[in-house]
Amino acid sequence: MKLVVAIIKPSRLEEVRQALNSLDVHGMTVTEVKGYGRQKGHSEIYRGTEYAVHFLPKLKIEIAVDDAQADAVTQAIRDSAQTGRIGDGKIFVFDLEHVTRIRTGETGTAAL
Amino acid sequence: MTPTRTTKLLGIASLAALAALALAVPALAQDASTAAAPAVAAAAPAAAAAAPAAPASPLNSGDTAWMLTSMALVLMMTIPGLGLFYGGMVRKKNVLATVMQSFAITCVVTVLWYLIGYSIAFTNDDPSKPGTFIGSFAHIMLAGIGVNSVNPLAGTIPEYVFSAFQMTFAIITPALICGAFAERMKFSALLIFMTLWLLFVYAPIAHWVWGGGFLGGLGVLGIAGGTVVHINAGVAGLVCALVLGKRKGFGSTNMAPHNLVLTFIGAGLLWVGWFGFNAGSAVAANGLAGAAMMNTQVATAAAGLAWMFTEWAVVKKPSVLGILSGAVAGLVAVTPASGFVNPTGAFIIGIVAGIGCYYAAAHLKKMLGYDDSLDAFGVHGIGGIIGALLTGVFADPAINSLGQNHSIITQIEGIVVTIVWTAVVSWIILMITKLLVGLRPSESEEEEGLDISQHGESVAE
Protein backbone atom coordinates (compact mmCIF):
# COMPACT_ATOMS: atom_id res chain seq x y z
CA MET A 1 0.00 0.00 0.00
CA LYS A 2 1.04 3.57 -0.61
CA LEU A 3 0.23 6.89 1.03
CA VAL A 4 -0.02 9.65 -1.57
CA VAL A 5 0.47 13.15 -0.16
CA ALA A 6 -0.15 16.06 -2.52
CA ILE A 7 0.26 19.78 -1.93
CA ILE A 8 -1.99 21.63 -4.36
CA LYS A 9 -3.43 25.06 -5.09
CA PRO A 10 -6.64 25.55 -3.11
CA SER A 11 -8.58 26.39 -6.27
CA ARG A 12 -7.88 22.94 -7.80
CA LEU A 13 -9.40 20.82 -5.04
CA GLU A 14 -12.72 20.11 -6.77
CA GLU A 15 -11.02 19.00 -10.01
CA VAL A 16 -8.71 16.69 -8.06
CA ARG A 17 -11.61 15.21 -6.12
CA GLN A 18 -13.54 14.48 -9.33
CA ALA A 19 -10.51 12.90 -11.02
CA LEU A 20 -9.89 10.61 -8.03
CA ASN A 21 -13.56 9.73 -7.77
CA SER A 22 -13.54 8.46 -11.36
CA LEU A 23 -10.57 6.22 -10.39
CA ASP A 24 -12.69 4.69 -7.64
CA VAL A 25 -10.71 6.36 -4.87
CA HIS A 26 -13.41 7.16 -2.34
CA GLY A 27 -11.60 8.64 0.61
CA MET A 28 -9.18 11.45 1.24
CA THR A 29 -8.09 13.81 3.98
CA VAL A 30 -7.68 17.51 3.17
CA THR A 31 -5.81 19.99 5.37
CA GLU A 32 -5.30 23.75 4.93
CA VAL A 33 -1.57 24.38 5.08
CA LYS A 34 0.89 27.21 4.38
CA GLY A 35 4.27 26.96 2.78
CA TYR A 36 6.54 27.93 -0.05
CA GLY A 37 8.60 26.27 -2.76
CA ARG A 38 9.96 27.86 -5.91
CA GLN A 39 7.04 30.28 -6.01
CA LYS A 40 8.36 31.97 -2.82
CA GLY A 41 5.80 34.37 -1.36
CA HIS A 42 4.45 37.71 -2.45
CA SER A 43 4.52 41.21 -1.02
CA GLU A 44 1.67 43.33 0.30
CA ILE A 45 1.79 47.10 0.63
CA TYR A 46 -0.26 49.00 3.21
CA ARG A 47 0.03 52.80 3.19
CA GLY A 48 3.49 52.55 1.72
CA THR A 49 4.77 49.88 4.09
CA GLU A 50 5.71 46.67 2.34
CA TYR A 51 5.35 43.28 4.00
CA ALA A 52 6.76 40.12 2.46
CA VAL A 53 4.37 37.20 2.81
CA HIS A 54 6.58 34.09 2.63
CA PHE A 55 4.01 31.41 3.29
CA LEU A 56 1.16 30.99 0.85
CA PRO A 57 -2.02 29.04 1.54
CA LYS A 58 -2.13 25.56 -0.03
CA LEU A 59 -4.09 22.37 0.52
CA LYS A 60 -2.55 19.06 1.56
CA ILE A 61 -4.37 15.92 0.37
CA GLU A 62 -3.63 12.51 1.86
CA ILE A 63 -4.87 9.35 0.17
CA ALA A 64 -4.11 5.72 1.06
CA VAL A 65 -4.23 3.41 -1.99
CA ASP A 66 -3.37 -0.06 -3.14
CA ASP A 67 0.12 -0.46 -4.69
CA ALA A 68 -1.42 -1.10 -8.10
CA GLN A 69 -3.36 2.17 -8.01
CA ALA A 70 -0.53 4.44 -6.89
CA ASP A 71 0.77 5.45 -10.31
CA ALA A 72 -2.70 6.11 -11.74
CA VAL A 73 -3.62 8.23 -8.69
CA THR A 74 -0.39 10.23 -8.94
CA GLN A 75 -1.02 10.86 -12.64
CA ALA A 76 -4.65 11.84 -12.02
CA ILE A 77 -3.65 14.36 -9.34
CA ARG A 78 -0.98 15.77 -11.62
CA ASP A 79 -3.39 16.19 -14.52
CA SER A 80 -6.20 17.70 -12.48
CA ALA A 81 -4.13 20.00 -10.23
CA GLN A 82 -1.90 21.40 -12.95
CA THR A 83 -2.34 25.00 -14.12
CA GLY A 84 1.14 25.27 -15.63
CA ARG A 85 2.00 28.29 -13.49
CA ILE A 86 4.52 28.36 -10.69
CA GLY A 87 3.06 27.24 -7.34
CA ASP A 88 1.11 24.20 -8.57
CA GLY A 89 2.53 22.05 -5.79
CA LYS A 90 4.13 18.59 -5.37
CA ILE A 91 3.13 14.96 -4.92
CA PHE A 92 4.90 12.65 -2.46
CA VAL A 93 4.39 8.88 -2.35
CA PHE A 94 5.29 6.83 0.76
CA ASP A 95 5.18 3.15 1.56
CA LEU A 96 2.30 2.45 3.90
CA GLU A 97 2.87 -0.25 6.49
CA HIS A 98 -0.44 -0.86 8.08
CA VAL A 99 -4.08 0.24 7.92
CA THR A 100 -6.93 -0.47 10.34
CA ARG A 101 -10.57 0.48 9.85
CA ILE A 102 -11.62 1.55 13.35
CA ARG A 103 -15.30 0.56 13.04
CA THR A 104 -14.85 -3.05 11.91
CA GLY A 105 -11.26 -3.84 12.80
CA GLU A 106 -10.48 -4.78 9.17
CA THR A 107 -6.81 -4.40 8.25
CA GLY A 108 -4.65 -4.12 5.10
CA THR A 109 -6.19 -3.44 1.68
CA ALA A 110 -9.62 -4.45 3.01
CA ALA A 111 -9.52 -1.36 5.19
CA LEU A 112 -8.78 1.09 2.33
CA MET B 1 -30.08 26.20 38.65
CA THR B 2 -31.97 24.37 41.41
CA PRO B 3 -35.77 24.06 41.16
CA THR B 4 -36.41 26.01 44.38
CA ARG B 5 -34.31 28.87 43.12
CA THR B 6 -36.20 28.92 39.83
CA THR B 7 -39.56 29.08 41.62
CA LYS B 8 -38.29 31.86 43.80
CA LEU B 9 -37.17 33.86 40.75
CA LEU B 10 -40.47 33.24 39.03
CA GLY B 11 -42.25 34.47 42.12
CA ILE B 12 -40.22 37.67 42.17
CA ALA B 13 -40.80 38.19 38.45
CA SER B 14 -44.57 37.83 38.77
CA LEU B 15 -44.63 40.21 41.75
CA ALA B 16 -42.72 42.73 39.66
CA ALA B 17 -45.16 42.30 36.77
CA LEU B 18 -48.11 42.90 39.13
CA ALA B 19 -46.47 46.03 40.49
CA ALA B 20 -45.89 47.29 36.96
CA LEU B 21 -49.54 46.72 36.09
CA ALA B 22 -50.70 48.55 39.19
CA LEU B 23 -48.53 51.52 38.23
CA ALA B 24 -49.69 51.41 34.62
CA VAL B 25 -53.40 51.77 35.40
CA PRO B 26 -53.28 55.41 36.57
CA ALA B 27 -50.90 56.17 33.71
CA LEU B 28 -53.44 54.84 31.24
CA ALA B 29 -56.12 56.99 32.82
CA GLN B 30 -53.83 60.00 32.48
CA ASP B 31 -53.29 59.27 28.80
CA ALA B 32 -57.02 59.22 28.28
CA SER B 33 -57.47 62.61 29.89
CA THR B 34 -54.69 64.27 27.90
CA ALA B 35 -56.09 62.80 24.71
CA ALA B 36 -59.41 64.46 25.50
CA ALA B 37 -57.81 67.86 26.06
CA PRO B 38 -57.17 68.83 22.42
CA ALA B 39 -60.80 68.15 21.61
CA VAL B 40 -61.85 70.67 24.24
CA ALA B 41 -59.35 73.21 22.93
CA ALA B 42 -60.55 72.70 19.37
CA ALA B 43 -64.11 73.32 20.45
CA ALA B 44 -63.23 76.84 21.59
CA PRO B 45 -60.89 78.33 18.95
CA ALA B 46 -62.22 81.81 19.49
CA ALA B 47 -61.41 81.73 23.17
CA ALA B 48 -57.90 80.55 22.41
CA ALA B 49 -57.32 83.35 19.92
CA ALA B 50 -58.52 85.94 22.37
CA ALA B 51 -56.14 84.80 25.12
CA PRO B 52 -52.90 86.83 25.44
CA ALA B 53 -50.14 85.30 23.29
CA ALA B 54 -47.55 83.30 25.18
CA PRO B 55 -43.97 84.65 24.80
CA ALA B 56 -42.64 83.30 21.50
CA SER B 57 -40.24 80.38 22.03
CA PRO B 58 -36.85 80.94 20.39
CA LEU B 59 -36.71 77.24 19.54
CA ASN B 60 -37.04 76.12 15.94
CA SER B 61 -38.42 72.63 15.52
CA GLY B 62 -36.66 72.05 12.18
CA ASP B 63 -33.28 73.00 13.65
CA THR B 64 -33.95 70.93 16.74
CA ALA B 65 -34.93 67.86 14.75
CA TRP B 66 -31.80 68.09 12.61
CA MET B 67 -29.54 68.55 15.63
CA LEU B 68 -31.10 65.58 17.44
CA THR B 69 -30.31 63.56 14.31
CA SER B 70 -26.79 65.00 13.99
CA MET B 71 -25.93 64.04 17.55
CA ALA B 72 -26.80 60.42 16.79
CA LEU B 73 -24.85 60.50 13.51
CA VAL B 74 -21.69 61.85 15.16
CA LEU B 75 -21.94 59.29 17.97
CA MET B 76 -22.13 56.61 15.28
CA MET B 77 -18.81 57.87 13.89
CA THR B 78 -17.01 56.71 17.03
CA ILE B 79 -19.08 53.63 17.90
CA PRO B 80 -18.98 51.62 15.83
CA GLY B 81 -17.38 53.66 12.99
CA LEU B 82 -13.94 54.59 14.27
CA GLY B 83 -13.71 51.41 16.35
CA LEU B 84 -14.12 49.27 13.23
CA PHE B 85 -11.96 51.54 11.05
CA TYR B 86 -9.06 51.14 13.47
CA GLY B 87 -9.98 47.58 14.52
CA GLY B 88 -9.57 46.24 10.99
CA MET B 89 -6.11 47.77 10.65
CA VAL B 90 -4.50 46.12 13.68
CA ARG B 91 -3.32 42.55 14.01
CA LYS B 92 -5.92 40.01 15.07
CA LYS B 93 -4.53 39.71 18.59
CA ASN B 94 -5.32 43.39 19.25
CA VAL B 95 -8.70 43.86 17.59
CA LEU B 96 -10.81 43.68 20.75
CA ALA B 97 -8.49 46.02 22.63
CA THR B 98 -8.81 48.48 19.75
CA VAL B 99 -12.61 48.51 19.55
CA MET B 100 -12.65 48.63 23.36
CA GLN B 101 -10.72 51.91 23.27
CA SER B 102 -13.41 53.63 21.22
CA PHE B 103 -16.21 52.24 23.35
CA ALA B 104 -14.60 52.97 26.71
CA ILE B 105 -13.71 56.51 25.64
CA THR B 106 -17.35 57.03 24.63
CA CYS B 107 -18.42 56.07 28.15
CA VAL B 108 -15.69 58.03 29.98
CA VAL B 109 -16.13 61.23 27.99
CA THR B 110 -19.92 61.13 28.32
CA VAL B 111 -19.60 61.08 32.10
CA LEU B 112 -16.90 63.78 32.12
CA TRP B 113 -18.91 65.97 29.77
CA TYR B 114 -21.96 65.76 32.02
CA LEU B 115 -19.87 66.33 35.15
CA ILE B 116 -17.79 69.32 34.03
CA GLY B 117 -16.73 69.31 30.37
CA TYR B 118 -19.74 71.08 28.93
CA SER B 119 -19.66 73.73 31.61
CA ILE B 120 -16.02 74.71 31.14
CA ALA B 121 -16.06 74.47 27.36
CA PHE B 122 -19.35 76.02 26.33
CA THR B 123 -20.85 78.21 29.03
CA ASN B 124 -20.15 81.84 29.93
CA ASP B 125 -22.23 83.21 32.73
CA ASP B 126 -20.99 86.76 32.89
CA PRO B 127 -21.33 88.38 29.45
CA SER B 128 -19.39 91.44 30.63
CA LYS B 129 -16.37 89.24 31.30
CA PRO B 130 -16.23 86.67 28.52
CA GLY B 131 -14.12 83.74 29.68
CA THR B 132 -11.12 84.11 27.45
CA PHE B 133 -9.34 80.95 28.52
CA ILE B 134 -11.92 78.82 30.26
CA GLY B 135 -15.70 78.78 30.55
CA SER B 136 -17.90 78.89 33.61
CA PHE B 137 -17.96 76.38 36.45
CA ALA B 138 -21.63 77.10 37.15
CA HIS B 139 -23.04 74.22 35.11
CA ILE B 140 -21.26 71.29 36.71
CA MET B 141 -23.44 68.17 36.38
CA LEU B 142 -25.50 70.19 33.90
CA ALA B 143 -26.84 72.32 36.77
CA GLY B 144 -29.17 75.08 35.68
CA ILE B 145 -29.92 73.50 32.34
CA GLY B 146 -33.50 72.54 31.72
CA VAL B 147 -35.93 71.80 28.94
CA ASN B 148 -36.42 75.49 28.31
CA SER B 149 -32.83 76.67 28.51
CA VAL B 150 -30.90 77.78 25.45
CA ASN B 151 -27.18 78.38 25.01
CA PRO B 152 -26.60 81.74 23.28
CA LEU B 153 -24.13 79.94 21.00
CA ALA B 154 -27.03 77.93 19.56
CA GLY B 155 -30.12 80.05 19.94
CA THR B 156 -32.75 77.95 18.19
CA ILE B 157 -32.27 74.53 19.79
CA PRO B 158 -32.67 73.29 23.36
CA GLU B 159 -29.47 73.46 25.40
CA TYR B 160 -29.70 69.74 26.16
CA VAL B 161 -29.49 69.03 22.43
CA PHE B 162 -26.59 71.46 21.93
CA SER B 163 -24.72 69.97 24.87
CA ALA B 164 -25.29 66.39 23.68
CA PHE B 165 -24.22 67.32 20.13
CA GLN B 166 -21.01 68.88 21.41
CA MET B 167 -20.50 65.83 23.63
CA THR B 168 -20.21 63.61 20.57
CA PHE B 169 -17.35 65.82 19.28
CA ALA B 170 -15.64 65.53 22.66
CA ILE B 171 -15.98 61.74 22.34
CA ILE B 172 -14.51 61.29 18.88
CA THR B 173 -11.52 63.60 19.35
CA PRO B 174 -9.70 61.55 22.02
CA ALA B 175 -10.80 58.34 20.29
CA LEU B 176 -8.96 59.47 17.15
CA ILE B 177 -5.68 59.66 19.10
CA CYS B 178 -5.83 55.89 19.70
CA GLY B 179 -4.68 55.29 16.12
CA ALA B 180 -1.23 56.63 17.01
CA PHE B 181 -0.50 54.25 19.88
CA ALA B 182 -2.50 51.26 18.66
CA GLU B 183 -1.39 47.80 19.80
CA ARG B 184 0.84 49.04 22.64
CA MET B 185 -0.89 51.06 25.37
CA LYS B 186 -2.03 49.70 28.70
CA PHE B 187 -5.78 50.04 29.16
CA SER B 188 -5.44 51.61 32.62
CA ALA B 189 -3.02 54.18 31.18
CA LEU B 190 -5.45 54.92 28.37
CA LEU B 191 -8.26 55.72 30.80
CA ILE B 192 -6.10 58.08 32.87
CA PHE B 193 -4.59 59.77 29.82
CA MET B 194 -7.95 60.30 28.13
CA THR B 195 -9.61 61.68 31.27
CA LEU B 196 -6.88 64.27 31.81
CA TRP B 197 -6.63 65.01 28.10
CA LEU B 198 -10.32 65.78 27.79
CA LEU B 199 -10.24 68.18 30.74
CA PHE B 200 -6.93 69.93 30.06
CA VAL B 201 -6.60 69.83 26.29
CA TYR B 202 -9.94 69.33 24.57
CA ALA B 203 -12.20 71.40 26.81
CA PRO B 204 -9.97 74.52 26.82
CA ILE B 205 -9.31 74.42 23.07
CA ALA B 206 -13.00 73.88 22.31
CA HIS B 207 -13.67 76.89 24.51
CA TRP B 208 -11.05 79.05 22.80
CA VAL B 209 -12.40 78.40 19.31
CA TRP B 210 -16.12 77.82 19.82
CA GLY B 211 -17.10 78.69 23.37
CA GLY B 212 -16.37 82.40 23.30
CA GLY B 213 -12.63 82.20 23.91
CA PHE B 214 -9.81 84.17 22.35
CA LEU B 215 -9.24 82.16 19.14
CA GLY B 216 -12.82 82.54 17.99
CA GLY B 217 -12.45 86.23 18.85
CA LEU B 218 -9.43 86.53 16.55
CA GLY B 219 -11.53 85.35 13.62
CA VAL B 220 -10.11 81.86 13.22
CA LEU B 221 -12.41 80.05 10.79
CA GLY B 222 -13.35 76.44 11.36
CA ILE B 223 -16.95 75.50 11.30
CA ALA B 224 -16.79 71.92 12.48
CA GLY B 225 -13.51 71.54 14.24
CA GLY B 226 -10.63 71.09 11.85
CA THR B 227 -8.47 72.68 14.51
CA VAL B 228 -10.26 71.65 17.69
CA VAL B 229 -10.80 68.06 16.64
CA HIS B 230 -8.38 66.97 13.95
CA ILE B 231 -5.20 69.02 14.37
CA ASN B 232 -5.61 68.62 18.11
CA ALA B 233 -6.03 64.82 17.98
CA GLY B 234 -3.39 64.41 15.28
CA VAL B 235 -0.70 66.30 17.17
CA ALA B 236 -1.57 64.62 20.47
CA GLY B 237 -1.26 61.33 18.58
CA LEU B 238 2.19 62.24 17.29
CA VAL B 239 3.33 63.08 20.84
CA CYS B 240 1.94 59.74 22.06
CA ALA B 241 3.70 57.82 19.26
CA LEU B 242 7.01 59.54 20.11
CA VAL B 243 6.73 59.10 23.89
CA LEU B 244 5.50 55.50 23.82
CA GLY B 245 8.01 54.43 21.19
CA LYS B 246 7.62 51.84 18.49
CA ARG B 247 5.70 48.62 18.75
CA LYS B 248 7.80 45.58 19.58
CA GLY B 249 9.08 44.16 16.32
CA PHE B 250 8.28 47.31 14.32
CA GLY B 251 10.04 47.13 10.97
CA SER B 252 10.87 43.42 11.23
CA THR B 253 7.61 41.58 11.90
CA ASN B 254 4.53 41.57 9.72
CA MET B 255 2.07 44.15 11.06
CA ALA B 256 -0.34 44.04 8.14
CA PRO B 257 -4.02 44.83 8.81
CA HIS B 258 -5.90 41.68 9.79
CA ASN B 259 -9.29 42.46 8.24
CA LEU B 260 -9.81 45.40 5.90
CA VAL B 261 -13.50 44.58 5.58
CA LEU B 262 -13.91 45.93 9.13
CA THR B 263 -11.99 49.02 8.02
CA PHE B 264 -14.29 49.36 5.01
CA ILE B 265 -17.39 49.24 7.23
CA GLY B 266 -15.81 51.71 9.63
CA ALA B 267 -14.85 54.14 6.87
CA GLY B 268 -18.38 53.93 5.47
CA LEU B 269 -19.90 54.70 8.87
CA LEU B 270 -17.47 57.59 9.33
CA TRP B 271 -18.43 59.05 5.95
CA VAL B 272 -22.18 58.83 6.61
CA GLY B 273 -21.82 60.04 10.20
CA TRP B 274 -19.72 62.97 9.05
CA PHE B 275 -22.85 64.68 7.68
CA GLY B 276 -23.89 65.10 11.30
CA PHE B 277 -20.43 66.43 12.05
CA ASN B 278 -20.19 68.98 9.22
CA ALA B 279 -23.76 69.76 8.19
CA GLY B 280 -24.73 69.54 11.87
CA SER B 281 -22.14 72.19 12.69
CA ALA B 282 -24.38 74.77 11.01
CA VAL B 283 -26.49 74.18 14.17
CA ALA B 284 -29.52 74.73 11.98
CA ALA B 285 -31.48 73.05 9.22
CA ASN B 286 -30.69 75.66 6.58
CA GLY B 287 -28.82 76.44 3.38
CA LEU B 288 -25.45 76.55 5.12
CA ALA B 289 -26.03 72.99 6.36
CA GLY B 290 -26.86 72.07 2.77
CA ALA B 291 -23.62 73.63 1.49
CA ALA B 292 -21.65 71.79 4.16
CA MET B 293 -23.29 68.53 3.13
CA MET B 294 -22.45 68.95 -0.56
CA ASN B 295 -18.89 70.14 0.20
CA THR B 296 -18.34 67.14 2.45
CA GLN B 297 -19.50 64.68 -0.18
CA VAL B 298 -17.45 66.21 -3.00
CA ALA B 299 -14.21 66.58 -1.01
CA THR B 300 -14.42 63.04 0.35
CA ALA B 301 -14.86 61.48 -3.07
CA ALA B 302 -12.10 63.62 -4.59
CA ALA B 303 -9.68 62.71 -1.80
CA GLY B 304 -10.47 58.98 -2.01
CA LEU B 305 -9.69 59.06 -5.72
CA ALA B 306 -6.61 61.27 -5.27
CA TRP B 307 -5.04 58.85 -2.73
CA MET B 308 -6.00 55.84 -4.84
CA PHE B 309 -4.53 57.19 -8.09
CA THR B 310 -1.38 58.45 -6.35
CA GLU B 311 -0.80 55.04 -4.83
CA TRP B 312 -1.64 53.34 -8.13
CA ALA B 313 1.03 55.42 -9.85
CA VAL B 314 3.63 54.93 -7.11
CA VAL B 315 3.21 51.28 -6.05
CA LYS B 316 1.24 49.98 -9.06
CA LYS B 317 -1.90 48.84 -7.21
CA PRO B 318 -5.05 50.81 -6.31
CA SER B 319 -5.53 49.52 -2.76
CA VAL B 320 -8.72 49.27 -0.73
CA LEU B 321 -6.98 50.70 2.32
CA GLY B 322 -5.78 53.53 0.07
CA ILE B 323 -9.18 54.69 -1.15
CA LEU B 324 -10.63 54.35 2.37
CA SER B 325 -7.76 56.33 3.90
CA GLY B 326 -8.04 58.98 1.21
CA ALA B 327 -11.77 59.39 1.84
CA VAL B 328 -11.15 59.86 5.56
CA ALA B 329 -8.38 62.37 4.79
CA GLY B 330 -10.87 64.26 2.62
CA LEU B 331 -13.46 64.24 5.40
CA VAL B 332 -10.87 65.59 7.81
CA ALA B 333 -9.65 68.32 5.47
CA VAL B 334 -13.08 69.55 4.41
CA THR B 335 -14.26 69.71 8.02
CA PRO B 336 -13.17 73.29 8.78
CA ALA B 337 -13.94 74.34 5.21
CA SER B 338 -17.36 72.77 4.81
CA GLY B 339 -19.28 75.83 5.97
CA PHE B 340 -17.11 78.43 4.21
CA VAL B 341 -16.10 77.22 0.75
CA ASN B 342 -18.08 76.37 -2.37
CA PRO B 343 -18.05 72.87 -3.90
CA THR B 344 -15.15 73.75 -6.22
CA GLY B 345 -13.09 74.79 -3.21
CA ALA B 346 -14.07 71.53 -1.54
CA PHE B 347 -13.07 69.56 -4.63
CA ILE B 348 -9.58 71.11 -4.63
CA ILE B 349 -9.21 70.67 -0.87
CA GLY B 350 -10.11 66.99 -1.33
CA ILE B 351 -7.48 66.44 -3.99
CA VAL B 352 -4.74 68.21 -1.99
CA ALA B 353 -5.68 66.24 1.15
CA GLY B 354 -5.72 62.89 -0.65
CA ILE B 355 -2.25 63.38 -2.12
CA GLY B 356 -0.80 65.19 0.91
CA CYS B 357 -1.97 62.60 3.44
CA TYR B 358 -0.75 59.75 1.25
CA TYR B 359 2.76 61.20 1.33
CA ALA B 360 2.50 61.88 5.06
CA ALA B 361 1.46 58.29 5.83
CA ALA B 362 3.66 56.49 3.30
CA HIS B 363 6.82 58.62 3.23
CA LEU B 364 7.01 61.32 5.91
CA LYS B 365 6.44 58.71 8.62
CA LYS B 366 9.24 56.50 7.30
CA MET B 367 11.55 59.46 6.87
CA LEU B 368 11.06 60.62 10.46
CA GLY B 369 11.01 57.07 11.81
CA TYR B 370 8.14 57.24 14.32
CA ASP B 371 5.50 54.52 14.67
CA ASP B 372 2.17 56.32 14.25
CA SER B 373 0.57 52.90 13.88
CA LEU B 374 -2.69 53.81 12.14
CA ASP B 375 -1.65 57.28 10.95
CA ALA B 376 -3.61 59.42 13.40
CA PHE B 377 -1.11 62.22 12.72
CA GLY B 378 -0.63 61.45 9.02
CA VAL B 379 -4.35 61.62 8.31
CA HIS B 380 -5.88 63.80 11.03
CA GLY B 381 -2.94 66.06 11.82
CA ILE B 382 -1.80 66.67 8.25
CA GLY B 383 -5.34 66.56 6.80
CA GLY B 384 -6.53 68.96 9.49
CA ILE B 385 -3.69 71.41 8.79
CA ILE B 386 -4.29 71.24 5.01
CA GLY B 387 -8.00 71.88 5.58
CA ALA B 388 -7.52 74.72 8.05
CA LEU B 389 -5.03 76.51 5.77
CA LEU B 390 -7.06 76.03 2.59
CA THR B 391 -10.20 77.25 4.34
CA GLY B 392 -8.42 80.59 4.53
CA VAL B 393 -7.64 80.38 0.80
CA PHE B 394 -10.98 79.22 -0.57
CA ALA B 395 -13.49 80.82 1.84
CA ASP B 396 -16.33 82.15 -0.31
CA PRO B 397 -18.40 85.01 1.17
CA ALA B 398 -21.34 83.89 -0.98
CA ILE B 399 -21.47 80.72 1.10
CA ASN B 400 -20.82 82.28 4.50
CA SER B 401 -20.49 86.01 5.18
CA LEU B 402 -18.26 85.22 8.18
CA GLY B 403 -15.61 84.24 5.65
CA GLN B 404 -15.48 87.83 4.30
CA ASN B 405 -12.21 88.78 5.97
CA HIS B 406 -10.62 85.40 5.64
CA SER B 407 -6.90 85.33 6.01
CA ILE B 408 -4.43 82.53 5.95
CA ILE B 409 -2.41 84.36 8.63
CA THR B 410 -5.28 84.15 11.13
CA GLN B 411 -5.66 80.48 10.29
CA ILE B 412 -1.97 79.91 10.98
CA GLU B 413 -2.28 81.65 14.35
CA GLY B 414 -5.10 79.30 15.31
CA ILE B 415 -3.13 76.26 14.15
CA VAL B 416 0.06 77.27 15.98
CA VAL B 417 -1.70 77.98 19.28
CA THR B 418 -3.48 74.62 19.09
CA ILE B 419 -0.34 72.67 18.19
CA VAL B 420 1.73 74.22 20.98
CA TRP B 421 -0.93 73.72 23.66
CA THR B 422 -1.84 70.18 22.71
CA ALA B 423 1.78 69.09 22.25
CA VAL B 424 2.99 70.46 25.57
CA VAL B 425 0.00 69.48 27.69
CA SER B 426 -0.33 66.03 26.09
CA TRP B 427 3.33 65.40 26.90
CA ILE B 428 2.84 66.46 30.53
CA ILE B 429 -0.25 64.23 30.84
CA LEU B 430 1.69 61.28 29.39
CA MET B 431 4.41 61.81 32.00
CA ILE B 432 1.85 61.92 34.82
CA THR B 433 0.21 58.75 33.49
CA LYS B 434 3.60 57.05 33.22
CA LEU B 435 4.33 57.88 36.88
CA LEU B 436 0.94 56.58 38.00
CA VAL B 437 0.57 53.28 36.12
CA GLY B 438 3.16 53.13 33.33
CA LEU B 439 2.23 53.52 29.69
CA ARG B 440 2.98 50.18 28.05
CA PRO B 441 2.24 46.59 28.92
CA SER B 442 5.24 44.29 29.44
CA GLU B 443 6.97 43.02 26.30
CA SER B 444 5.51 39.56 26.72
CA GLU B 445 2.01 41.00 27.20
CA GLU B 446 2.43 43.06 24.04
CA GLU B 447 3.63 40.00 22.18
CA GLU B 448 0.72 37.93 23.45
CA GLY B 449 -1.64 40.65 22.25
CA LEU B 450 -3.66 43.22 24.16
CA ASP B 451 -6.91 41.26 23.78
CA ILE B 452 -5.70 38.52 26.09
CA SER B 453 -3.27 40.49 28.26
CA GLN B 454 -5.51 43.52 28.90
CA HIS B 455 -9.02 42.12 28.61
CA GLY B 456 -8.78 38.33 28.96
CA GLU B 457 -10.68 37.74 25.73
CA SER B 458 -9.97 36.84 22.13
CA VAL B 459 -11.85 36.68 18.84
CA ALA B 460 -12.72 33.23 17.57
CA GLU B 461 -10.36 31.63 15.07
Interface residues (C-beta under 8 A of the other chain):
Chain A: E44 I45 Y46 R47 G48 T49 Y51 A52 V53
Chain B: N254 M255 A256 P257 V315 K317 S319 L321 G322 S325 Y358 A361 A362 H363 K365 K366 D375 G378
